[in-house]
Structure formats: structure tokens, C-alpha cells
Amino acid sequence: MNENYEKMKEKLLDRKRALEELIKGLSQEKVTDSEVQDPGDQAAAATSEDIIISLQANEYEELRMIDKALKAIEDGTYGACQDCGNPIAEKRLLLYPNATRCITCQELSEER
């Protein structure tokens, strides 16, 4: 395995642990209490709950991408663009270790 891939694996594992802690904290966060609330408090609590749910969804998606990247490292397919099959630049992988596309394919994907 490429030495840089080993570094990226460690970076991915560190981020995975951080995300798991964040998700755990978000799931335990209490948005409302059992006291009677006025409509303003209820609206604020509902908004806070929506934000927490959205954050959890984003964190779960990143966690899914990290797991996919870790599997690719183990399979020996890490660093290949999912669209064109060409290598993803190591500089890109160092900055964004769970990248699945080379920069060209990523830009094309975002244009669509």
C-alpha cells in the first residue's frame, strides 16, 4: 500500500471516530423539556430539532463516504475515479480523502 494511502487511512479513521462522537452527541441532545411551552417555544424547539436532524443526515452521509473509502483502501481500488477510472491526484486525496472522482469528473458532475 502506498505510504500516502496509509496516512489517508489514518486521517479517515480519525474523522470517522470524530463523526461517531458527534452523531452520538446529537442523538442525545435534548431539544425540548416536558414543561408546557408557549407557541414561540414550540416553534423554536421544532426548528432546533429540524437542524439537528439535518446535521445528523449530513454526518451519516460523510460517515458512509468514509466507510466506502476505507473499503476501497482495503480492496486496493482507492484513488481511482469512479467515473473515468483514472487516478485521482494524491494532492486531492490528501485534502479530501474520501473523494471518489478526479477533479475533472467532479466538475462535470457538479455542472449537471
N, C-alpha and C positions, 0 to 999 in steps of 0.2 A: 504494500500500500504506500502510496505517495506520502512523504513526510508532511506536506501541507494538508493532505486529506486527514491525517491523524489529528492535526491541530484543529481542523474544521470539525471533526467528530467531537473533540473535547468541547469546542465552542457550542456546538449543537446540544450536547448533553447538559452543559451548564444552563443554557437558555431553557431547555426542557424542564429542568428542575425548578427554575425561577417561575416558569409559567404554571407548573403544577401547584406551586405555593400560592401564586396569585389567584388561580382558579379556586383553590381551597378557601382562601380568604374571602373571595367574592361570594362563594356559596354560603358562607357562614355569616355574612354581613346582614344585620337586621335593619330593614328599611322602615318598618312601622312598629309601633308598640300596640298593646292591647287597649290602650285608653281611647275613649271616644274622641274623634277628631272632627274638626270643622271641615267644610268643603275645600278650603285652601290647603290644609294639611294633607287631606286625602289626595289632592291633585299633585302636590309636591312629592308625596310618597310614591304615587303611581309613576311619575316622571323618573324618580330615582331608581325605581325598580326596572323600568324600561332601559335606563342607561346601564345598569348592572347586567341585565340580560344581554344587551348588545356587546358589552365588553367581554362577557363570557363567550359569546359566539365567536368574536374575533380571536380570543385567546385559544379556543378549541381549534379553530382553523389553522392558526400558526402551529399549534402542537401537532396537528395532523401532518402538516408540511414537514415539520422536523422529523417526525417518525418515518415519513417517506424518504427523506434524505438519508437518515441513518440506515434504513434498509438498503438503499442504493449503495452506500459505502460498503456494507457487508456483502452485497451481491457483486460488487466490482463495476457497477454501472454508473456510479456517482460521477458527475461532471460532464455528462453527455446531455445535450439539448434534447428535450422530449419531442420537439417538432422536426428539426433537421438532422439530428444525430451528431452534429459537430460538437467538438469540445467547448464547454463554457469556460471563458477566461478565468484563470485562477484568481486574478485580482477581483473579479466579480464575485466569485465564490467566497473569497476572504471577507468581503464586505457584506455579502448576503448568502450565507452558507446553505440556505435551503432553496436557492434558485433552481428552477427546473428548465429554464430556457436561456439560450445565449442572448446577448443584448439585442441583436438584430431581430430575432424571432419574438422577443419580448416587446419590442417597439411595434412590430407588425400586429401582435396580439392586442396591444392597447389601442391601436388605431381602429380596430374593428369594432 
